[in-house]
């Protein structure tokens, strides 16, 4: 697979991992020169400090595209600070790809704030039990909604070292009582997401893919 034929959009978020470092840093694609290299923003630590890469250093780059997650190994050609910080990476010789179904779900155990927009309820904290790019399962101590209600779900995901708070609207497509649960949340809702805006869609997909890849030992 030729890198330049992927049709990547400038600004796409990627994860960069340095050789010998388990941490992954979010960078963004700045440009591609098919015969020479890939240009990305420099990695930054949790405090926002730029991390410099040495020439010849091996790195792994991962990114999501359509319904696949891509990964490639490459080398640092140059780490430049002028006229702005940017990193030149060698064009990869090969790219690995794993297809991820759009409806693929991951199990979660995170807090979610639910607002029933149909009944104009106050925000209620519940448990997000599973998550996919197109929907989620919410468990709660009391009944929050009924089938057909419009909900607003707010929750925080961690991608690499960064946290993103997402707010996504969706319609309740299933509601009922959990037969057996050890979570103390006896009621559940199946929520089908409405198409999120770009600001929320990118981290939602990235988080689901990240967790799926971790399950597959791909990262």
Secondary structure, DSSP 8 states (H G I E B T S, - for coil): --GGGS---TT-EEEEEETT----EEEEEEEEETTTEEEE---B-TT--B----TT-EEEEEEEETTEEEEEEEEEEEEE-SSS-EEEEE--S--EEEE--TT--EEEEEEEEEEETTTT---EEEEEEEEETTEEEEEESS----TT-EEEEEEEEEETTEEEEEEEEEEEEEEEE-SS-SSS--EEEEEEE----HHHHHHHHHHHHHHHHHHTT--
